[in-house]
Amino acid sequence: MKTTSGETRLIVASSDIDADMLYATKFWAGDPFIFLQQNGKRTIVLTDLEMGRGKRTAKVDEFVSYNQLEREVQGNARQAPPFEKVVAHFLRKRGVKQATVPANFALGYARELAKDNVDLSTTNGLFWPERGAKTDEELKLIGRALRITETGMKRAIEVLKASKPKGKKLSWGGKTLTSELLRAEIDTAILRLGGLAANTIVAAGDQACDPHERGSGPLYANSLIILDIFPRDTRTGYWGDMTRTVVRGAASEAQRKLWETVKEGQELALGEIKDGVDGMKIHKEIQALFKKRGYPTEIRNGQNVGFFHGTGHGLGLDIHEYPRLQKVVLKEREVVTVEPGLYYPGLGGGRIEDVVVVTKTGCKILSKFPKVLEI
């Protein structure tokens, strides 16, 4: 981990939900613990409950007992001290008077440390700047997360292929196929491979015109269905992310044109991405292409239509992490999604998403699942 050796860095968080802590320690814990980097030395403070597991798995230089620190603060008092007072005591023992903390550092901890005149500052950008450029090992882990993602997508396509029209609705296994039922099939397939899916999107028709709508109710034949799957690999913490748009049955001419235009927009981006390219330029080129094809981005009847979200986002230990593709000049080894979309109530929505790593001369697509409209 490359950091300035003289810089003191402090994180107090649960690594289950804090990517900076997981990146720093490679240790999973559901409760907050203390990480301190001082003079290049990385120390974590763990309870006796976590100490054995921590020593086996955490990638740090030193382990300190939280229980011992707690006893020192408590003294002869009846009640154990609050967590933040133990944090302050630990930093006093280490002579810490200033530290860099993540932007999400808890206010309660900060106020307690202020009583000891500890000067806290946050970074301008990434807490660990090296998280931006993925290592070869990280690319392998993101690839593993994407294989888990693709298993979920494969299950979705299998179920949709096995479904039959019953009236306008799709039926599967003698029951109406709903967004909820298909989502359960996707998430279960992912779970079996060690992934954890949350908020999987199975949205059809006008529901799909709200890009983060999860979807609910019956799925219909001959309707555009957006499948957006983004599980976390529970072994490593890295995320996968993929979107496909399909029709179970026959796509209309208008549906096919929208889908093919979205695919053309993604291909444009994939051809432009490389080290040194301004992501906003790519984003605007996609919007211009869509407008030329008859899909302007505008507001109709008080609702956004067209391509009104970002082209892509960083992916790693966070599902949405630095960089936002359209807000930066891209750099080699950054991993980003590429996911243009079009949304028009009455017709439906379409989005296609893959994950790429930026290279000197272009990009390498890490996703491997085919893009097919009709199934």
N, C-alpha and C positions, 0 to 999 in steps of 0.2 A: 504494500500500500504506500503510494508516494505522497508524502506530506512534508511540510516544512518542519524540520526536526525540532526547532525551538518553539513551535506554536503549540499551545495547550488547547485541546479540544475536549468537550464534555457533551455526553448524551445521557439522558435519563429517560428511558422509554422501554416499552415492550418490543422485542424484536419480531414478534408475531405480526405486528401492525406497523412497525417503523422500519422502513427499508434502509435508512442510514445506519441504524443499529445492527441490523442483520448483515449489512455489507462490512461493517467494521469488525464484527465478532464471529460471524458464521455460526452463531449460537441461537437456537430457537428458545424463546421463553414467553409465556403468556402474561407474566407480571413484569412491571417495570424493574429494571436494574440499572446499575451505574457503569458507564464506560468513561475512562479518562485516558487521554493520550498526553503525556508530559515528557518533554525532551526525547521524543521518539519512542517512548516506552508505552505500551498499551496494557491497561489494567482494567479488569472488570470486578465489580463487587457483587457477590452472589450470596443468597441465603444458604444455609446448610442443606436445605431441601434440594437445591439446584447444583451444589458445589461438585458432587461426583460426576454428574453428567456434563457439567461445564468443563471440567478438567479433561474429560475424554474427547470433547468435540469442539470447544471454542478455540479459535485461532488468535490467541492473545499471548502476552508475555508474562502476566502476573494475575493471580487470583487472590482476592481479599474477602474475608468473611464478613458479611453484613451483620450476622448475629453478634459477633464480637464488637463491632462498632456500636450496635444498638445497646449492648450491655454497658459500654463505656459512657454513652449519653444518659442512659437511664439511671445509673448509679443506684442509690437507695430508694428511688421513687417507686411507687406502686405500679404505675402505668408505663407501658412501653412508649417511647417518644414517637411523634409523627415521622413519617418517612423522610420528609424534607429536612428535618433537623439532623437526621443521620447523614443525609447528603452533605449538608453544611459542615458537619463534624469531620467527615472524611476529607473534604477539601481543605479544611484548616490544618489537618494533620499533614497534608501534602504541600502545604504552603502556597496554595493556588490563590492568586489575587486577580487574575484575569483569565478568561477563557472564551473560546469561540464555541457557540452552540447553534444547533439547527434553528431555522425560523419558527418551527412549531414547538420550541421548548416551552414547557408548562409555566404559566404565570406564577403559580403558587411556589414552585421551586425558585424561580427568579427573585421573587420578593423575599424569600428566606435568605438567599445568598446575598441580597443587597444589604441586609442587616450586618453582614460581615465585610461589607465594602468590596465584594467580589464584582469586578467589572466584566459584564457579559456583553458579547457582541455577536451578531449573526453574519453569516457569509452573504456576499452579493452574488447570488446564484446557487450553484450546487454546493452542498456541505462537503461532499467528497468530489472534487472536480473530475477525478479519474473515473467516476461512474459513467461519464459521458461516452468515453471510448471503450468499447467492449473488448475484453481479452479473448483469445482463442477458446479458453475454457468457458467463458460466459456465453460465447456463441454456441458452444455445444449444449449448454444448459437451456438456452432459449430454444434451440432446435428440439430438445427433448420436450419442452413445454408445448411446442407447436405440434409435435407428433401426438401428444395427448389431445390437443385441440382438434386435430384432424380425425381422431377416433370419434369424438363427439359429433363432428360434422358428418362422418360416414354413417353413424347411427341415425341421424336425422334424415338423410337421404334414403336409407333403407326403409324407415317407417313410412315416409311419404310415398315411396314407390309401391309399398304394399297396401297403401290406402286406396279406397275406391270411392268414386262419387256416389253420394246418396242424396238425390236432389242436388242442391247447390253445394251442400256441405261434404266434407271428406269423412269417410268412415274407416276405422281401423280396429280389427279385433272385435267387431260387433258393436263398437261404441263410436260416437262422434269424436273425431280427432280434433282436439283443442290445442291452443298454444301451450296451455299448462301441461297437458299430457305429453306432447312432443318435447317440451323443455325437460320434463322428468326423465324421459328416455335418453336425451343428450347428456344430462348431468350425471345420470347413473353410469353410463358408459365411461365417462371421464373419471368418476370416482373409483371405478374398478382398476384404473391405471395409476392411481395415486394423485389424481388432480382434484382440485376443488373448484367447482364452477359456481359463480354467484352472479345473479342478474342476467343470465343468458337471455338473449333476445330472440323471440319467435313471434314476429309481428307481420300481419298480413293486411292487405287493403289499405284503407286510410289510416289505420293504426301505425303503419310503417312510415307514414309521413312525419311522424315525430321521432327523430332518430334514436332517442334513448328510451322510447316506449318498449317495455318488455313484451307486450302482447297478451291478450286474454280472449277467451271464448273460442268458438268454432273456427276451424280453418276451412277455406273454400276451394273448390276445384277451379282451375283456370284463373287463379288470382296470384299476384306477385307476393311472395313470402320472403321476408328478410330473416336470415339466420346469422346472428352475430354471437360468436362463442369466444369467451376469454377466461379460461381457467388458470389457476395458479398451481404449479407443481409443488405439492406439499413437502417433497423431499428437499428441494433446493430454494424455493421461494420465487423462482422466476416465472413470468407470465407468458402465456400464448395469447394470440388474438387473431381472429379470422372471421370474415363475413362473406357469405354467398347469398345471392338472390335467385330464387327458383320459382317455377310454376309447376304445380302438379296437374298435368293435363296439357292443354294446348294454349300457347301464348297468343294473344291478339297481336295484330300488326303494331299497334301503339305500344303495347308492353314490350315487344321485342325491340322496337326502336329505342325505347328508353334504356333497356338493359344493355344493348349494344353500344349506346352512346356513353354510358357509365364505364363500360369496359374499355372503350377507346380513350376516355379520359384517364383511366388508370395506366394504360399503356403509354400515354404521353408522358405521365409523371415518371414511370419506370425508365423511360428513355432519357429523361433529363437529369435524374438524380446522380450526383457525383460530388466528390470533395470540392468545396469552393463555390458551389452553386447556391444562389439565394432562393430559399424555399418559397418566399412570397411570389417570386417570378413564376415558379411552377404553378402555384395556386391560382394566380391570375390567368395563366395560360389555359388552365382547365376550365375556369369559368368562361373565358372567351370562346373556347371550343364549344362548350355547352350552349352558349347563347347563339352561336353560329348554326348549331344543329336545331335550334328552335326551343331551347330550354333556358330561358333567362332566369336569373336569380333576382327575385323581387318580392313584394308583399301583395297578396291578393286576398281581398275580403278579410283583412286583418291578420292573415297567416303567411308566414314565410314559405316560399316555394323555391324550387331550383336547388342550387348547391350552396347552402348557407351555413355549413360547418367547416371545420378545418380539413385540410387534405390528409394530415397524419400527425402522429405523436410518437414520442420516444417510448420504448418498451424495455423492461428489464425486471428489476425487483419491485417496481411500481407498474401498475397497468397503464397509467398516464404519467410518464416522467419526461424530463428534459431529453431532447428538445421538441418543442412544437414545430413541426416541419415548416409551416408557413411563417415562422417568426425568427428564423435564424439563417445564417449561412452554414450550410451543411459541412460536416467534417468527417474525415475518414474514420471508420469503425463505429460511427453512431448507428444505432439500430432504431428504425422508425417504421410505423405502419404507413401504408398508402391506401387510402380509403375514400375516394370520391363517391358522391351519391347524388341522386336526383329524387325529388319528392313533390308530387302533385296530387292533392286530394281529388278523388274521382277516378284517377288512374292507378295510384299507388306509389310506392317508393322502391328504389333500387340502390343497393350499395354493394361494392365489391372491395374486399380488403385483404391485403397480404402484408407480410413483414419482410423488410429488406435490411441489409447492412450496407452502409455507404462505403465505396471504395474510391481509390484515386481516379479511376477512369469510368466509373459507373456505379452500379449497385448489384448486389447478389441477392436473389430472392430466396428467402429461407422457408417460405411456405411451399407446400407441394400438392395441395388438393386441386383437382380440376375445376374449371369454371364451365358450368352447363346450365342453361336456362330451363329447358323443359325436362321433367323427369316423370 
